[in-house]
Amino acid sequence: MTKRIFSGAQPTGQLHIGNYLGALKNWVALQDEYEAFYCIVNLHAITLPQEPAALRKATLDLARIYLAAGVDPERSTIFIQSDVPEHAELAWTLSCIARMGELERMTQFKDKGKGNAERAGVGLFTYPILMAADILLYQTDLVPVGQDQKQHLELTRDLAERFNRDYGETFRVPEPYIPQAGASIKSLQEPERKMSKSDENAAGSIFLLDDADTVTKKIKRAVTDSGTTIEFDETRPAINNLLTIYRLLTNKREEECVAHFAGKGYGAFKAELAEATVEFLRPFQERVKQYDDETLLAILKPGAEKARAIASETLANVYLKLGIK
């Protein structure tokens, strides 16, 4: 039986090159090997206030990016989270077996609450439970995650194991898939921090829809480390990050990259990195434009129907085990 993967992204902010290299690129590769479910998690987006019209547009725009990246609706199930109400139903059920201490330890809540937890929305506190529901509904075997989401997957595993122990075997316990390279592309301006679509300094991120001039300027202004050699070195996070981006976009081996830039300075390296990035983004952005709303809905509606057929079966079994039905 083919193993199943599930992943999703929020329709908030602009996706950047780190999202592509750390997530979307892997989704595309994994859809050949697994039964893949890729979701636009718009219910997660409302943990913070959103402008309704902007959220609707962003939800469809994110679906366009999935498709432009190479997620194939013939090989993967693509759908919008809110079109499958079982996500919210299972989240409530799991919240009844989750523990306050588990959620209080979630580092992302601490970061997003910014030391003002008493005024933070309850959804911001409990959204890891919704994330667990997203995954467990589909009897998921593998979850592509970045390092920042690994803690949430551990909670998902804990909840699945607890439910199985208390009510009988119900959920598959998912495993993480963390790529060795590209899992955490760093900011161009603060290479000790992960590139983020919520970064207040837009110069730190290369967004997937940035034009060529913007990309070139951001890369030319990217910070560098002391030293002059262009090589992979974790003690020099700035150059290590830029060279990792170059390697992943060009699909070259590490030794090829180092040999290619031997004897060259930062200026020449940044110029080639900018060119490689622009050449990657140009056809990507053209593909994004190919999907009008009608085309998207023709993909997303049957995707939701397929997802709901599986999700409803899981939820019915959960309710049966709990004595609700």
N, C-alpha and C positions, 0 to 999 in steps of 0.2 A: 504494500500500500504506500503510495507517494506521501511523503511527509509534507506538512503544511506550515507556511510562514505567514506572519501577520506583521504589518507595520503601518504607521500613519504619521502625518504631519499636520500641524495647526495652520489654518488659513489666516495667520496674523503676521505682520511684518513682511519683508521681502526675503525670499530664499536666496542664499548666497552660495559661492563656490564650495564652501565647506559642507553645506547641506548636500550638494551634489556628490562630492568626492567621498563623504562619510556615510551617505545614506542612499541617495537615488541610484548612483552607479552600481551599488551592491544589489539594490532591488532588481535592477535590470538583469544582472548576472544570475541572481538566485531564481528568477522566474522560469529558467530552463530546467532547473533541478528539483524544484518544489512546487506544490500547489500554493499559489501566492494570493494573498488578500491584502490590498493596499487601500487605506481609508483616508479620507479627508476628515480630520477629527474636529469638526466645527463645534461640538458640544464643549470640548476642552477650551475653545477660544473664549467662551463667555465667562470664564473664571475672572476675567477683567472686563470692564465695560467696553462695548464695541458699538460703532455706529451701524445700525441694521443694514442699510443699503450697501455700505462698504463691505460688511461681512459677507453678504450674499455674493457680491462681485468677487471678493477675494477667494471664496470657496470654489467658484468655477475657474478662476485664474490658476489656482493651485492644481486643479485637475488637468488643465492645459500643460502645466509644467511637468506633471507626472508623465503625460503622453509624449511630450517633446523629449523627455529624458530617455525614452525608450521602453517605458512600461506598456506592455502590449495587452489590450483588452481581450485578445484571443487566447492569451496564455495566463493572464492575471485577472482577478476580480477587483475592479476599481469602483468605489462607492463612497457616498457621503454618510457619515456616522449618524446624523439625525434622521436619515431615511430608514434606519433600522432601530426601532424603539427598544428592542431587547437590550441594547447597550445600557440605557438608563435603568431598565428594570433589574438587570443583573447587578449593576452598581449598587442599587439599594440593598439587594440581598447580601452582597459581600460586605457592605458597610456594617451589617449586623453581626458579622463574625470578625471584622477587623478590630484592632485595639488602638486606643488613643496613643499609647506610647509608641506604637509602630509609626504612626503618622507624624508624631512630633519629632521623630528622628530624621524625617525626610529633609535633606539639605536644601532641596530646591524651594521648599516652603519657607525655610529660614532666609534664603536669598531673596525670594520675591516678596516676602512679608517685610523685609528690610527693617527688622527690629520692632515693628509695630503690629505684632500678631493680633492684638485685641481688635484692631480695626480692619484686619484682612477679611475678605469674604470667606465664608465657610467652604465654598467650592474650591478655592485656592488650597485649602487644607486637605480636602477629601479627593481631589482629582486623581491621585494615584490609585484610588479604588476604581474610578471609572476606567483608568488605563488598564487595570487588572481585568475588568469586565470585558474590555475591548479584545484582549488577548484570549481569555479563557472561553469566550463564546464560541470560538472557532476551533476548539480543541487543537490549539496551536502547538507545533513541535519546536519551532525555531523563531526567535524574535531578533531581527537586526537592530541593534541599539548602539548608541554612543556611550562613552564612559559615564556621561552625566545622567544617563537613564538606567544604568545598571542597578542602582539601588531600588528603583521602582520595579524592575523585573524580579528582584529578590523578594519584594513584598508580594508580587503576583504569585510567585512560587510558594511562598509561605501560606497564602490564602487558599491556594488550590490544595496543598497538602493537608491543611487544617480541615477543609470541607470534606475531602476524601476520607480522612480519619474519622470524623464525627458522623458523617451521613452515608458513607459508602463510596466506592470508586465512581467518580463523576467527571472530573476534569483531567486532561493531560497536563503534566507539569512541564512548562516550556523551558527551553535552554536558550541562552543568549548567543547571538552571532555578532562578534565584535571584530571588524576587519583589522588586520595588523597595521596597515598603512592608511592614512587618511581619516582615521576614526575621530581625530580631534585636530582639525585645521585651526591654526591660531590667528588672532587679529594681526593685521599688517602694522598696526600702531602700538599694540601692547602684546607682544608675542608670548608673554607668560599667561595670557588669557585666551580662552577659546573664541574663535570668530563667532559673532552672534548677530542675529537679525534684529535684536532689540538694543544693540549697542547705540548709545547716544552719539558716538563719533562714527559717522558713516564712512569715514576714510579708512576705518579698520576692516571693512568688509567689501568684497567684490560681489555685488549682487548679480544674479543670473540675467537680469534684464538691463544691466548697465550698458551704456553705449561705449564704443571703442575709445573715444577720448577720455571718458571718465575712468575706464579700466586702466588705461596707460598712465594717467596722472596718479591714480592710487598706488600703482605698483612702483612708479618712480619715487614717490614720497614715502614708501614703506621703510620702516626703521631697519637698521642693520646692526650687526654686532661689531665689536673690535676684532681686528684680524682682517686679512685680505683674501684668504683662500676660499674658493667656492666648494664646499664639501659638507656632507652630512655629519653633524656634530651636535649631540643633544645639549652640550654645554654652551652652545651658541644658538639659542632657540630661534632667533630671527632668521638667520640664513638657513637653518635646518627646515623651518616652516616654508620659506619661499622655494627652496629646492624640492621639498616634498610636493608642493603644488605643481611645479614644473614636471616632475617625474610622473605624477599621476595623470596629468593632462596629455603628456606625450607618450605614455605607456613605455617609457624607457627604463632600463635597469639602473640601479644606483650607480654602479661602476661606469656605465655609459655616460651618465649625467656628469659625474666628477671628471671623467676624462675629457668630455666636451668643453668644460669650462676651465680646464687647467690653464693657468697663466692669464686668465681673463679677469677683469675687475668687476666691481659691483655694477657699474654703469652698463657694460655690455651684457651682463647677466640679466639685469632688470629689463633691458630692452627686449631680449629674447623671451623672457617670461611673459612680458606684456603681449608680444606678438602671438605666442602660443595660446594665451588666454583669450585674446580677441578672436583668433581663428577657431577656437573651440566654441565660443559663445555665438558667433555669427550664424552658423546653421541651426544652432539650438534655438535662437530667437526667431528664426524664420519658421521653424516647426511650430513654435508656440502660436503663431498667427494663423496657422492652418485650421484651428479648431474653433468654429463658431459655437454659439450656445446650443443650437439645435443638434449639432453633431455631438457635443458633450452629453446632452441629456439622453441621446440615443445609446450612449455607452454607460452612463451612470445609472439609469433606471433598471436595465437588466442586471447590472452589477449588484444593485441593492436587493433585487429580488432573489438572486442566488445567495447573497450573504444572509438574507433574512431566513431563507429556508433552512440553513444550517444553524443560525443563531436561535431560531424558535425551537428547534429540536433540543438544543442544549438547555435552554431556559425551561422547557417543559419537564425535562428530566430533573433539573434542580428543584422545581416546584413540587414534583412528585416526591423527591427525597425529603423535602421539608414538611410535607403533609399539607401544602397549600392547595394542591389539586389531586 
